[in-house]
Amino acid sequence: MKMVDWVEENYDSEKETCSVLDLGCGNGHLLLDLAELGFEDLTGIDYSPAAIELARAVAKDKELDHIIKYEAVDFLAEKETLGWCTQQAGAEGNGLPKKFKVLLDKGTYDAISLHQKNKRDADVTAAAAAAAATIADSDGASKEAKEEATAETAKTKDDIVLAENDDNMEELADRYPKRVASMMQDDGRLLITSCNWTQAELIQRFSQGLYRVCREPIFSYRNRFRN
């Protein structure tokens, strides 16, 4: 509700035209609250088609599906993001991508950062699996060692977590600010809350030539970023 209150306080006079994009919208409740306050240009994106299906169902049940648009988009993928934003602009965009006035992140950056950690853990796990497989195939290893290594190989392979777009060597969390910047108007704002990062860490991560940063704490902290 702090995020909703902030948007209403700062964009109350622009409710009809202020374009809002919820990054990693999940079940979409953040945009439902804004729709009930009178905001009309609302879009939620999530990489999970199942989450989008649920969000659409909830919006329809509340009779707000004609106001809010929910789309399955992996916004960390550059080409997919550009294509989707261009599609949103429609004919009026003259081939240019749509850019949003307000972007909301209620924990999505945290989830991406965790996914990145899981990927690093997966690399370690994959190395362990490879080592176990080598032992299992070794002629010099005892029967017991081979059986244990074979079991370990199967287990570690099951534990490996792969991130989206792994063909791109750029880390997921580092990719995030660039994708967000590409979807934001020059005078736009990114409102972000985090449970994993301190204010200083967020400022450092988002101010590498991409954003001018305004600090305005709400919960333990809140940062308002401007492209």
PyMOL commands that place a pseudoatom at each C-alpha (Angstrom):
pseudoatom trace, name=CA, resn=MET, resi=1, chain=A, elem=C, hetatm=0, pos=[0.000, 0.000, 0.000]
pseudoatom trace, name=CA, resn=LYS, resi=2, chain=A, elem=C, hetatm=0, pos=[2.981, 2.333, 0.521]
pseudoatom trace, name=CA, resn=MET, resi=3, chain=A, elem=C, hetatm=0, pos=[3.839, 1.948, -3.161]
pseudoatom trace, name=CA, resn=VAL, resi=4, chain=A, elem=C, hetatm=0, pos=[0.247, 2.541, -4.223]
pseudoatom trace, name=CA, resn=ASP, resi=5, chain=A, elem=C, hetatm=0, pos=[0.006, 5.605, -1.981]
pseudoatom trace, name=CA, resn=TRP, resi=6, chain=A, elem=C, hetatm=0, pos=[3.211, 7.029, -3.458]
pseudoatom trace, name=CA, resn=VAL, resi=7, chain=A, elem=C, hetatm=0, pos=[1.991, 6.635, -7.038]
pseudoatom trace, name=CA, resn=GLU, resi=8, chain=A, elem=C, hetatm=0, pos=[-1.330, 8.242, -6.205]
pseudoatom trace, name=CA, resn=GLU, resi=9, chain=A, elem=C, hetatm=0, pos=[0.326, 11.114, -4.353]
pseudoatom trace, name=CA, resn=ASN, resi=10, chain=A, elem=C, hetatm=0, pos=[2.741, 11.897, -7.176]
pseudoatom trace, name=CA, resn=TYR, resi=11, chain=A, elem=C, hetatm=0, pos=[0.585, 11.173, -10.244]
pseudoatom trace, name=CA, resn=ASP, resi=12, chain=A, elem=C, hetatm=0, pos=[-2.963, 11.849, -9.088]
pseudoatom trace, name=CA, resn=SER, resi=13, chain=A, elem=C, hetatm=0, pos=[-3.441, 14.547, -11.751]
pseudoatom trace, name=CA, resn=GLU, resi=14, chain=A, elem=C, hetatm=0, pos=[-2.257, 12.175, -14.509]
pseudoatom trace, name=CA, resn=LYS, resi=15, chain=A, elem=C, hetatm=0, pos=[-4.392, 9.118, -13.771]
pseudoatom trace, name=CA, resn=GLU, resi=16, chain=A, elem=C, hetatm=0, pos=[-5.764, 8.879, -17.296]
pseudoatom trace, name=CA, resn=THR, resi=17, chain=A, elem=C, hetatm=0, pos=[-2.407, 9.158, -19.075]
pseudoatom trace, name=CA, resn=CYS, resi=18, chain=A, elem=C, hetatm=0, pos=[0.220, 7.965, -16.601]
pseudoatom trace, name=CA, resn=SER, resi=19, chain=A, elem=C, hetatm=0, pos=[1.484, 4.649, -17.979]
pseudoatom trace, name=CA, resn=VAL, resi=20, chain=A, elem=C, hetatm=0, pos=[2.363, 2.191, -15.202]
pseudoatom trace, name=CA, resn=LEU, resi=21, chain=A, elem=C, hetatm=0, pos=[4.298, -1.051, -15.679]
pseudoatom trace, name=CA, resn=ASP, resi=22, chain=A, elem=C, hetatm=0, pos=[4.477, -3.662, -12.914]
pseudoatom trace, name=CA, resn=LEU, resi=23, chain=A, elem=C, hetatm=0, pos=[7.673, -5.712, -13.326]
pseudoatom trace, name=CA, resn=GLY, resi=24, chain=A, elem=C, hetatm=0, pos=[7.097, -9.293, -12.211]
pseudoatom trace, name=CA, resn=CYS, resi=25, chain=A, elem=C, hetatm=0, pos=[3.444, -8.676, -11.447]
pseudoatom trace, name=CA, resn=GLY, resi=26, chain=A, elem=C, hetatm=0, pos=[2.640, -12.141, -10.083]
pseudoatom trace, name=CA, resn=ASN, resi=27, chain=A, elem=C, hetatm=0, pos=[-1.082, -12.284, -9.298]
pseudoatom trace, name=CA, resn=GLY, resi=28, chain=A, elem=C, hetatm=0, pos=[-1.439, -8.613, -10.261]
pseudoatom trace, name=CA, resn=HIS, resi=29, chain=A, elem=C, hetatm=0, pos=[-2.852, -7.178, -7.031]
pseudoatom trace, name=CA, resn=LEU, resi=30, chain=A, elem=C, hetatm=0, pos=[-0.646, -4.073, -7.105]
pseudoatom trace, name=CA, resn=LEU, resi=31, chain=A, elem=C, hetatm=0, pos=[-2.286, -2.895, -10.339]
pseudoatom trace, name=CA, resn=LEU, resi=32, chain=A, elem=C, hetatm=0, pos=[-5.751, -3.800, -9.093]
pseudoatom trace, name=CA, resn=ASP, resi=33, chain=A, elem=C, hetatm=0, pos=[-5.339, -1.252, -6.305]
pseudoatom trace, name=CA, resn=LEU, resi=34, chain=A, elem=C, hetatm=0, pos=[-4.217, 1.421, -8.780]
pseudoatom trace, name=CA, resn=ALA, resi=35, chain=A, elem=C, hetatm=0, pos=[-7.142, 0.646, -11.092]
pseudoatom trace, name=CA, resn=GLU, resi=36, chain=A, elem=C, hetatm=0, pos=[-9.566, 1.118, -8.222]
pseudoatom trace, name=CA, resn=LEU, resi=37, chain=A, elem=C, hetatm=0, pos=[-7.989, 4.542, -7.615]
pseudoatom trace, name=CA, resn=GLY, resi=38, chain=A, elem=C, hetatm=0, pos=[-8.734, 5.568, -11.193]
pseudoatom trace, name=CA, resn=PHE, resi=39, chain=A, elem=C, hetatm=0, pos=[-5.473, 4.889, -13.048]
pseudoatom trace, name=CA, resn=GLU, resi=40, chain=A, elem=C, hetatm=0, pos=[-6.210, 3.747, -16.586]
pseudoatom trace, name=CA, resn=ASP, resi=41, chain=A, elem=C, hetatm=0, pos=[-2.943, 2.858, -18.353]
pseudoatom trace, name=CA, resn=LEU, resi=42, chain=A, elem=C, hetatm=0, pos=[-1.868, -0.203, -16.378]
pseudoatom trace, name=CA, resn=THR, resi=43, chain=A, elem=C, hetatm=0, pos=[0.270, -3.109, -17.567]
pseudoatom trace, name=CA, resn=GLY, resi=44, chain=A, elem=C, hetatm=0, pos=[1.733, -6.045, -15.673]
pseudoatom trace, name=CA, resn=ILE, resi=45, chain=A, elem=C, hetatm=0, pos=[4.388, -8.398, -17.020]
pseudoatom trace, name=CA, resn=ASP, resi=46, chain=A, elem=C, hetatm=0, pos=[5.773, -11.638, -15.656]
pseudoatom trace, name=CA, resn=TYR, resi=47, chain=A, elem=C, hetatm=0, pos=[7.939, -14.377, -17.162]
pseudoatom trace, name=CA, resn=SER, resi=48, chain=A, elem=C, hetatm=0, pos=[5.467, -16.996, -15.897]
pseudoatom trace, name=CA, resn=PRO, resi=49, chain=A, elem=C, hetatm=0, pos=[2.445, -17.662, -18.160]
pseudoatom trace, name=CA, resn=ALA, resi=50, chain=A, elem=C, hetatm=0, pos=[0.712, -19.315, -15.191]
pseudoatom trace, name=CA, resn=ALA, resi=51, chain=A, elem=C, hetatm=0, pos=[1.056, -16.130, -13.103]
pseudoatom trace, name=CA, resn=ILE, resi=52, chain=A, elem=C, hetatm=0, pos=[-0.328, -14.060, -15.972]
pseudoatom trace, name=CA, resn=GLU, resi=53, chain=A, elem=C, hetatm=0, pos=[-3.264, -16.422, -16.372]
pseudoatom trace, name=CA, resn=LEU, resi=54, chain=A, elem=C, hetatm=0, pos=[-4.048, -16.067, -12.668]
pseudoatom trace, name=CA, resn=ALA, resi=55, chain=A, elem=C, hetatm=0, pos=[-3.691, -12.263, -12.757]
pseudoatom trace, name=CA, resn=ARG, resi=56, chain=A, elem=C, hetatm=0, pos=[-6.085, -12.037, -15.694]
pseudoatom trace, name=CA, resn=ALA, resi=57, chain=A, elem=C, hetatm=0, pos=[-8.603, -14.239, -13.906]
pseudoatom trace, name=CA, resn=VAL, resi=58, chain=A, elem=C, hetatm=0, pos=[-8.450, -12.122, -10.746]
pseudoatom trace, name=CA, resn=ALA, resi=59, chain=A, elem=C, hetatm=0, pos=[-8.839, -8.893, -12.741]
pseudoatom trace, name=CA, resn=LYS, resi=60, chain=A, elem=C, hetatm=0, pos=[-11.801, -10.336, -14.616]
pseudoatom trace, name=CA, resn=ASP, resi=61, chain=A, elem=C, hetatm=0, pos=[-13.428, -11.415, -11.360]
pseudoatom trace, name=CA, resn=LYS, resi=62, chain=A, elem=C, hetatm=0, pos=[-13.100, -7.841, -10.085]
pseudoatom trace, name=CA, resn=GLU, resi=63, chain=A, elem=C, hetatm=0, pos=[-14.363, -6.471, -13.429]
pseudoatom trace, name=CA, resn=LEU, resi=64, chain=A, elem=C, hetatm=0, pos=[-11.115, -4.602, -14.020]
pseudoatom trace, name=CA, resn=ASP, resi=65, chain=A, elem=C, hetatm=0, pos=[-9.838, -6.651, -16.956]
pseudoatom trace, name=CA, resn=HIS, resi=66, chain=A, elem=C, hetatm=0, pos=[-10.832, -3.902, -19.402]
pseudoatom trace, name=CA, resn=ILE, resi=67, chain=A, elem=C, hetatm=0, pos=[-8.398, -1.523, -17.664]
pseudoatom trace, name=CA, resn=ILE, resi=68, chain=A, elem=C, hetatm=0, pos=[-5.388, -3.692, -16.830]
pseudoatom trace, name=CA, resn=LYS, resi=69, chain=A, elem=C, hetatm=0, pos=[-3.305, -5.568, -19.386]
pseudoatom trace, name=CA, resn=TYR, resi=70, chain=A, elem=C, hetatm=0, pos=[-1.254, -8.574, -18.254]
pseudoatom trace, name=CA, resn=GLU, resi=71, chain=A, elem=C, hetatm=0, pos=[1.374, -10.086, -20.544]
pseudoatom trace, name=CA, resn=ALA, resi=72, chain=A, elem=C, hetatm=0, pos=[3.884, -12.947, -20.284]
pseudoatom trace, name=CA, resn=VAL, resi=73, chain=A, elem=C, hetatm=0, pos=[7.236, -11.281, -21.009]
pseudoatom trace, name=CA, resn=ASP, resi=74, chain=A, elem=C, hetatm=0, pos=[10.812, -12.131, -20.071]
pseudoatom trace, name=CA, resn=PHE, resi=75, chain=A, elem=C, hetatm=0, pos=[11.989, -8.534, -19.824]
pseudoatom trace, name=CA, resn=LEU, resi=76, chain=A, elem=C, hetatm=0, pos=[15.580, -9.615, -19.159]
pseudoatom trace, name=CA, resn=ALA, resi=77, chain=A, elem=C, hetatm=0, pos=[15.764, -10.713, -22.802]
pseudoatom trace, name=CA, resn=GLU, resi=78, chain=A, elem=C, hetatm=0, pos=[16.700, -7.650, -24.874]
pseudoatom trace, name=CA, resn=LYS, resi=79, chain=A, elem=C, hetatm=0, pos=[15.114, -8.613, -28.185]
pseudoatom trace, name=CA, resn=GLU, resi=80, chain=A, elem=C, hetatm=0, pos=[11.920, -9.867, -26.550]
pseudoatom trace, name=CA, resn=THR, resi=81, chain=A, elem=C, hetatm=0, pos=[11.621, -6.672, -24.498]
pseudoatom trace, name=CA, resn=LEU, resi=82, chain=A, elem=C, hetatm=0, pos=[12.186, -4.410, -27.503]
pseudoatom trace, name=CA, resn=GLY, resi=83, chain=A, elem=C, hetatm=0, pos=[9.693, -6.337, -29.613]
pseudoatom trace, name=CA, resn=TRP, resi=84, chain=A, elem=C, hetatm=0, pos=[7.070, -6.307, -26.901]
pseudoatom trace, name=CA, resn=CYS, resi=85, chain=A, elem=C, hetatm=0, pos=[7.459, -2.569, -26.178]
pseudoatom trace, name=CA, resn=THR, resi=86, chain=A, elem=C, hetatm=0, pos=[7.215, -1.800, -29.885]
pseudoatom trace, name=CA, resn=GLN, resi=87, chain=A, elem=C, hetatm=0, pos=[4.035, -3.875, -30.079]
pseudoatom trace, name=CA, resn=GLN, resi=88, chain=A, elem=C, hetatm=0, pos=[2.576, -1.958, -27.137]
pseudoatom trace, name=CA, resn=ALA, resi=89, chain=A, elem=C, hetatm=0, pos=[3.176, 1.362, -28.897]
pseudoatom trace, name=CA, resn=GLY, resi=90, chain=A, elem=C, hetatm=0, pos=[1.094, 0.211, -31.866]
pseudoatom trace, name=CA, resn=ALA, resi=91, chain=A, elem=C, hetatm=0, pos=[0.685, 2.289, -34.993]
pseudoatom trace, name=CA, resn=GLU, resi=92, chain=A, elem=C, hetatm=0, pos=[0.951, 5.521, -33.026]
pseudoatom trace, name=CA, resn=GLY, resi=93, chain=A, elem=C, hetatm=0, pos=[4.514, 4.633, -32.064]
pseudoatom trace, name=CA, resn=ASN, resi=94, chain=A, elem=C, hetatm=0, pos=[5.733, 4.791, -35.684]
pseudoatom trace, name=CA, resn=GLY, resi=95, chain=A, elem=C, hetatm=0, pos=[7.915, 1.752, -35.064]
pseudoatom trace, name=CA, resn=LEU, resi=96, chain=A, elem=C, hetatm=0, pos=[9.336, 3.073, -31.793]
pseudoatom trace, name=CA, resn=PRO, resi=97, chain=A, elem=C, hetatm=0, pos=[8.907, 1.126, -28.523]
pseudoatom trace, name=CA, resn=LYS, resi=98, chain=A, elem=C, hetatm=0, pos=[6.516, 2.299, -25.834]
pseudoatom trace, name=CA, resn=LYS, resi=99, chain=A, elem=C, hetatm=0, pos=[8.160, 3.694, -22.731]
pseudoatom trace, name=CA, resn=PHE, resi=100, chain=A, elem=C, hetatm=0, pos=[6.445, 3.864, -19.368]
pseudoatom trace, name=CA, resn=LYS, resi=101, chain=A, elem=C, hetatm=0, pos=[6.138, 6.705, -16.887]
pseudoatom trace, name=CA, resn=VAL, resi=102, chain=A, elem=C, hetatm=0, pos=[6.184, 4.629, -13.704]
pseudoatom trace, name=CA, resn=LEU, resi=103, chain=A, elem=C, hetatm=0, pos=[7.726, 1.186, -13.243]
pseudoatom trace, name=CA, resn=LEU, resi=104, chain=A, elem=C, hetatm=0, pos=[7.025, -0.805, -10.099]
pseudoatom trace, name=CA, resn=ASP, resi=105, chain=A, elem=C, hetatm=0, pos=[9.129, -3.557, -8.575]
pseudoatom trace, name=CA, resn=LYS, resi=106, chain=A, elem=C, hetatm=0, pos=[7.824, -5.209, -5.429]
pseudoatom trace, name=CA, resn=GLY, resi=107, chain=A, elem=C, hetatm=0, pos=[10.462, -7.897, -4.905]
pseudoatom trace, name=CA, resn=THR, resi=108, chain=A, elem=C, hetatm=0, pos=[11.247, -8.826, -8.506]
pseudoatom trace, name=CA, resn=TYR, resi=109, chain=A, elem=C, hetatm=0, pos=[14.849, -7.628, -8.364]
pseudoatom trace, name=CA, resn=ASP, resi=110, chain=A, elem=C, hetatm=0, pos=[15.254, -9.682, -5.185]
pseudoatom trace, name=CA, resn=ALA, resi=111, chain=A, elem=C, hetatm=0, pos=[13.964, -12.767, -6.994]
pseudoatom trace, name=CA, resn=ILE, resi=112, chain=A, elem=C, hetatm=0, pos=[16.288, -12.167, -9.946]
pseudoatom trace, name=CA, resn=SER, resi=113, chain=A, elem=C, hetatm=0, pos=[19.252, -11.749, -7.613]
pseudoatom trace, name=CA, resn=LEU, resi=114, chain=A, elem=C, hetatm=0, pos=[18.335, -15.013, -5.881]
pseudoatom trace, name=CA, resn=HIS, resi=115, chain=A, elem=C, hetatm=0, pos=[18.023, -16.717, -9.266]
pseudoatom trace, name=CA, resn=GLN, resi=116, chain=A, elem=C, hetatm=0, pos=[21.508, -15.492, -10.085]
pseudoatom trace, name=CA, resn=LYS, resi=117, chain=A, elem=C, hetatm=0, pos=[22.812, -16.978, -6.831]
pseudoatom trace, name=CA, resn=ASN, resi=118, chain=A, elem=C, hetatm=0, pos=[21.099, -20.254, -7.677]
pseudoatom trace, name=CA, resn=LYS, resi=119, chain=A, elem=C, hetatm=0, pos=[22.841, -20.197, -11.050]
pseudoatom trace, name=CA, resn=ARG, resi=120, chain=A, elem=C, hetatm=0, pos=[26.236, -19.809, -9.401]
pseudoatom trace, name=CA, resn=ASP, resi=121, chain=A, elem=C, hetatm=0, pos=[25.363, -22.640, -7.005]
pseudoatom trace, name=CA, resn=ALA, resi=122, chain=A, elem=C, hetatm=0, pos=[24.300, -24.686, -10.024]
pseudoatom trace, name=CA, resn=ASP, resi=123, chain=A, elem=C, hetatm=0, pos=[27.709, -24.166, -11.634]
pseudoatom trace, name=CA, resn=VAL, resi=124, chain=A, elem=C, hetatm=0, pos=[29.364, -25.511, -8.489]
pseudoatom trace, name=CA, resn=THR, resi=125, chain=A, elem=C, hetatm=0, pos=[26.900, -28.397, -8.410]
pseudoatom trace, name=CA, resn=ALA, resi=126, chain=A, elem=C, hetatm=0, pos=[27.555, -29.175, -12.063]
pseudoatom trace, name=CA, resn=ALA, resi=127, chain=A, elem=C, hetatm=0, pos=[31.302, -29.294, -11.390]
pseudoatom trace, name=CA, resn=ALA, resi=128, chain=A, elem=C, hetatm=0, pos=[30.715, -31.703, -8.512]
pseudoatom trace, name=CA, resn=ALA, resi=129, chain=A, elem=C, hetatm=0, pos=[28.547, -33.868, -10.754]
pseudoatom trace, name=CA, resn=ALA, resi=130, chain=A, elem=C, hetatm=0, pos=[31.268, -33.966, -13.394]
pseudoatom trace, name=CA, resn=ALA, resi=131, chain=A, elem=C, hetatm=0, pos=[33.853, -34.972, -10.811]
pseudoatom trace, name=CA, resn=ALA, resi=132, chain=A, elem=C, hetatm=0, pos=[31.569, -37.703, -9.474]
pseudoatom trace, name=CA, resn=ALA, resi=133, chain=A, elem=C, hetatm=0, pos=[30.965, -38.977, -13.002]
pseudoatom trace, name=CA, resn=THR, resi=134, chain=A, elem=C, hetatm=0, pos=[34.726, -39.195, -13.583]
pseudoatom trace, name=CA, resn=ILE, resi=135, chain=A, elem=C, hetatm=0, pos=[35.113, -41.295, -10.453]
pseudoatom trace, name=CA, resn=ALA, resi=136, chain=A, elem=C, hetatm=0, pos=[32.199, -43.497, -11.456]
pseudoatom trace, name=CA, resn=ASP, resi=137, chain=A, elem=C, hetatm=0, pos=[33.835, -44.183, -14.814]
pseudoatom trace, name=CA, resn=SER, resi=138, chain=A, elem=C, hetatm=0, pos=[37.296, -44.781, -13.380]
pseudoatom trace, name=CA, resn=ASP, resi=139, chain=A, elem=C, hetatm=0, pos=[38.677, -48.301, -13.677]
pseudoatom trace, name=CA, resn=GLY, resi=140, chain=A, elem=C, hetatm=0, pos=[40.726, -47.795, -10.530]
pseudoatom trace, name=CA, resn=ALA, resi=141, chain=A, elem=C, hetatm=0, pos=[37.833, -46.870, -8.255]
pseudoatom trace, name=CA, resn=SER, resi=142, chain=A, elem=C, hetatm=0, pos=[36.341, -49.397, -5.878]
pseudoatom trace, name=CA, resn=LYS, resi=143, chain=A, elem=C, hetatm=0, pos=[32.837, -50.741, -6.440]
pseudoatom trace, name=CA, resn=GLU, resi=144, chain=A, elem=C, hetatm=0, pos=[31.569, -48.834, -3.406]
pseudoatom trace, name=CA, resn=ALA, resi=145, chain=A, elem=C, hetatm=0, pos=[33.158, -45.579, -4.608]
pseudoatom trace, name=CA, resn=LYS, resi=146, chain=A, elem=C, hetatm=0, pos=[31.657, -46.018, -8.078]
pseudoatom trace, name=CA, resn=GLU, resi=147, chain=A, elem=C, hetatm=0, pos=[28.172, -46.658, -6.668]
pseudoatom trace, name=CA, resn=GLU, resi=148, chain=A, elem=C, hetatm=0, pos=[28.423, -43.628, -4.383]
pseudoatom trace, name=CA, resn=ALA, resi=149, chain=A, elem=C, hetatm=0, pos=[29.715, -41.405, -7.203]
pseudoatom trace, name=CA, resn=THR, resi=150, chain=A, elem=C, hetatm=0, pos=[26.987, -42.586, -9.577]
pseudoatom trace, name=CA, resn=ALA, resi=151, chain=A, elem=C, hetatm=0, pos=[24.323, -41.742, -6.992]
pseudoatom trace, name=CA, resn=GLU, resi=152, chain=A, elem=C, hetatm=0, pos=[25.920, -38.333, -6.372]
pseudoatom trace, name=CA, resn=THR, resi=153, chain=A, elem=C, hetatm=0, pos=[25.972, -37.619, -10.122]
pseudoatom trace, name=CA, resn=ALA, resi=154, chain=A, elem=C, hetatm=0, pos=[22.242, -38.305, -10.415]
pseudoatom trace, name=CA, resn=LYS, resi=155, chain=A, elem=C, hetatm=0, pos=[21.457, -36.208, -7.352]
pseudoatom trace, name=CA, resn=THR, resi=156, chain=A, elem=C, hetatm=0, pos=[23.530, -33.180, -8.382]
pseudoatom trace, name=CA, resn=LYS, resi=157, chain=A, elem=C, hetatm=0, pos=[22.130, -33.184, -11.905]
pseudoatom trace, name=CA, resn=ASP, resi=158, chain=A, elem=C, hetatm=0, pos=[18.639, -32.978, -10.427]
pseudoatom trace, name=CA, resn=ASP, resi=159, chain=A, elem=C, hetatm=0, pos=[19.715, -30.029, -8.252]
pseudoatom trace, name=CA, resn=ILE, resi=160, chain=A, elem=C, hetatm=0, pos=[21.092, -27.894, -11.091]
pseudoatom trace, name=CA, resn=VAL, resi=161, chain=A, elem=C, hetatm=0, pos=[19.104, -24.665, -11.589]
pseudoatom trace, name=CA, resn=LEU, resi=162, chain=A, elem=C, hetatm=0, pos=[19.383, -22.981, -14.963]
pseudoatom trace, name=CA, resn=ALA, resi=163, chain=A, elem=C, hetatm=0, pos=[18.601, -19.289, -15.483]
pseudoatom trace, name=CA, resn=GLU, resi=164, chain=A, elem=C, hetatm=0, pos=[16.722, -17.828, -18.420]
pseudoatom trace, name=CA, resn=ASN, resi=165, chain=A, elem=C, hetatm=0, pos=[18.896, -16.688, -21.328]
pseudoatom trace, name=CA, resn=ASP, resi=166, chain=A, elem=C, hetatm=0, pos=[21.985, -18.530, -20.122]
pseudoatom trace, name=CA, resn=ASP, resi=167, chain=A, elem=C, hetatm=0, pos=[23.487, -18.142, -23.584]
pseudoatom trace, name=CA, resn=ASN, resi=168, chain=A, elem=C, hetatm=0, pos=[24.113, -14.511, -22.612]
pseudoatom trace, name=CA, resn=MET, resi=169, chain=A, elem=C, hetatm=0, pos=[27.109, -14.421, -20.251]
pseudoatom trace, name=CA, resn=GLU, resi=170, chain=A, elem=C, hetatm=0, pos=[25.967, -11.172, -18.674]
pseudoatom trace, name=CA, resn=GLU, resi=171, chain=A, elem=C, hetatm=0, pos=[24.695, -11.799, -15.168]
pseudoatom trace, name=CA, resn=LEU, resi=172, chain=A, elem=C, hetatm=0, pos=[20.947, -11.586, -14.666]
pseudoatom trace, name=CA, resn=ALA, resi=173, chain=A, elem=C, hetatm=0, pos=[20.980, -8.945, -11.932]
pseudoatom trace, name=CA, resn=ASP, resi=174, chain=A, elem=C, hetatm=0, pos=[23.359, -6.783, -13.985]
pseudoatom trace, name=CA, resn=ARG, resi=175, chain=A, elem=C, hetatm=0, pos=[21.055, -7.085, -16.970]
pseudoatom trace, name=CA, resn=TYR, resi=176, chain=A, elem=C, hetatm=0, pos=[18.083, -5.774, -15.023]
pseudoatom trace, name=CA, resn=PRO, resi=177, chain=A, elem=C, hetatm=0, pos=[18.898, -2.016, -14.875]
pseudoatom trace, name=CA, resn=LYS, resi=178, chain=A, elem=C, hetatm=0, pos=[19.587, -1.881, -18.630]
pseudoatom trace, name=CA, resn=ARG, resi=179, chain=A, elem=C, hetatm=0, pos=[16.294, -3.563, -19.515]
pseudoatom trace, name=CA, resn=VAL, resi=180, chain=A, elem=C, hetatm=0, pos=[14.394, -1.294, -17.118]
pseudoatom trace, name=CA, resn=ALA, resi=181, chain=A, elem=C, hetatm=0, pos=[16.059, 1.806, -18.565]
pseudoatom trace, name=CA, resn=SER, resi=182, chain=A, elem=C, hetatm=0, pos=[15.000, 0.770, -22.065]
pseudoatom trace, name=CA, resn=MET, resi=183, chain=A, elem=C, hetatm=0, pos=[11.340, 0.700, -20.980]
pseudoatom trace, name=CA, resn=MET, resi=184, chain=A, elem=C, hetatm=0, pos=[11.327, 3.967, -19.027]
pseudoatom trace, name=CA, resn=GLN, resi=185, chain=A, elem=C, hetatm=0, pos=[10.504, 7.483, -20.176]
pseudoatom trace, name=CA, resn=ASP, resi=186, chain=A, elem=C, hetatm=0, pos=[13.198, 10.114, -19.717]
pseudoatom trace, name=CA, resn=ASP, resi=187, chain=A, elem=C, hetatm=0, pos=[11.262, 11.629, -16.833]
pseudoatom trace, name=CA, resn=GLY, resi=188, chain=A, elem=C, hetatm=0, pos=[10.023, 8.277, -15.564]
pseudoatom trace, name=CA, resn=ARG, resi=189, chain=A, elem=C, hetatm=0, pos=[10.434, 6.648, -12.178]
pseudoatom trace, name=CA, resn=LEU, resi=190, chain=A, elem=C, hetatm=0, pos=[11.316, 3.177, -10.970]
pseudoatom trace, name=CA, resn=LEU, resi=191, chain=A, elem=C, hetatm=0, pos=[9.837, 2.501, -7.547]
pseudoatom trace, name=CA, resn=ILE, resi=192, chain=A, elem=C, hetatm=0, pos=[11.558, -0.489, -5.974]
pseudoatom trace, name=CA, resn=THR, resi=193, chain=A, elem=C, hetatm=0, pos=[11.338, -2.268, -2.630]
pseudoatom trace, name=CA, resn=SER, resi=194, chain=A, elem=C, hetatm=0, pos=[13.788, -4.897, -1.477]
pseudoatom trace, name=CA, resn=CYS, resi=195, chain=A, elem=C, hetatm=0, pos=[14.254, -7.257, 1.443]
pseudoatom trace, name=CA, resn=ASN, resi=196, chain=A, elem=C, hetatm=0, pos=[17.703, -8.427, 0.322]
pseudoatom trace, name=CA, resn=TRP, resi=197, chain=A, elem=C, hetatm=0, pos=[19.633, -5.251, -0.483]
pseudoatom trace, name=CA, resn=THR, resi=198, chain=A, elem=C, hetatm=0, pos=[20.454, -2.216, 1.610]
pseudoatom trace, name=CA, resn=GLN, resi=199, chain=A, elem=C, hetatm=0, pos=[19.749, 1.265, 0.296]
pseudoatom trace, name=CA, resn=ALA, resi=200, chain=A, elem=C, hetatm=0, pos=[23.455, 1.848, -0.356]
pseudoatom trace, name=CA, resn=GLU, resi=201, chain=A, elem=C, hetatm=0, pos=[23.723, -1.411, -2.328]
pseudoatom trace, name=CA, resn=LEU, resi=202, chain=A, elem=C, hetatm=0, pos=[20.704, -0.546, -4.470]
pseudoatom trace, name=CA, resn=ILE, resi=203, chain=A, elem=C, hetatm=0, pos=[22.067, 2.905, -5.207]
pseudoatom trace, name=CA, resn=GLN, resi=204, chain=A, elem=C, hetatm=0, pos=[25.418, 1.444, -6.221]
pseudoatom trace, name=CA, resn=ARG, resi=205, chain=A, elem=C, hetatm=0, pos=[23.802, -1.161, -8.472]
pseudoatom trace, name=CA, resn=PHE, resi=206, chain=A, elem=C, hetatm=0, pos=[21.420, 1.247, -10.194]
pseudoatom trace, name=CA, resn=SER, resi=207, chain=A, elem=C, hetatm=0, pos=[23.612, 4.320, -10.590]
pseudoatom trace, name=CA, resn=GLN, resi=208, chain=A, elem=C, hetatm=0, pos=[26.248, 2.995, -12.986]
pseudoatom trace, name=CA, resn=GLY, resi=209, chain=A, elem=C, hetatm=0, pos=[25.609, 5.622, -15.644]
pseudoatom trace, name=CA, resn=LEU, resi=210, chain=A, elem=C, hetatm=0, pos=[21.976, 4.576, -16.044]
pseudoatom trace, name=CA, resn=TYR, resi=211, chain=A, elem=C, hetatm=0, pos=[20.096, 6.491, -13.371]
pseudoatom trace, name=CA, resn=ARG, resi=212, chain=A, elem=C, hetatm=0, pos=[20.132, 9.607, -11.291]
pseudoatom trace, name=CA, resn=VAL, resi=213, chain=A, elem=C, hetatm=0, pos=[19.002, 8.421, -7.897]
pseudoatom trace, name=CA, resn=CYS, resi=214, chain=A, elem=C, hetatm=0, pos=[16.614, 10.076, -5.461]
pseudoatom trace, name=CA, resn=ARG, resi=215, chain=A, elem=C, hetatm=0, pos=[16.428, 8.568, -1.976]
pseudoatom trace, name=CA, resn=GLU, resi=216, chain=A, elem=C, hetatm=0, pos=[13.062, 8.514, -0.277]
pseudoatom trace, name=CA, resn=PRO, resi=217, chain=A, elem=C, hetatm=0, pos=[12.702, 5.731, 2.310]
pseudoatom trace, name=CA, resn=ILE, resi=218, chain=A, elem=C, hetatm=0, pos=[9.355, 4.115, 3.053]
pseudoatom trace, name=CA, resn=PHE, resi=219, chain=A, elem=C, hetatm=0, pos=[9.543, 0.668, 4.659]
pseudoatom trace, name=CA, resn=SER, resi=220, chain=A, elem=C, hetatm=0, pos=[13.143, 0.273, 5.798]
pseudoatom trace, name=CA, resn=TYR, resi=221, chain=A, elem=C, hetatm=0, pos=[13.995, 2.065, 2.580]
pseudoatom trace, name=CA, resn=ARG, resi=222, chain=A, elem=C, hetatm=0, pos=[12.624, 2.947, -0.807]
pseudoatom trace, name=CA, resn=ASN, resi=223, chain=A, elem=C, hetatm=0, pos=[14.459, 4.319, -3.790]
pseudoatom trace, name=CA, resn=ARG, resi=224, chain=A, elem=C, hetatm=0, pos=[13.020, 6.334, -6.618]
pseudoatom trace, name=CA, resn=PHE, resi=225, chain=A, elem=C, hetatm=0, pos=[15.125, 6.063, -9.736]
pseudoatom trace, name=CA, resn=ARG, resi=226, chain=A, elem=C, hetatm=0, pos=[15.049, 8.361, -12.738]
pseudoatom trace, name=CA, resn=ASN, resi=227, chain=A, elem=C, hetatm=0, pos=[16.536, 7.512, -16.127]
for i in range(1, 227): cmd.bond("trace and resi %d" % i, "trace and resi %d" % (i + 1))
show_as sticks, trace
zoom trace
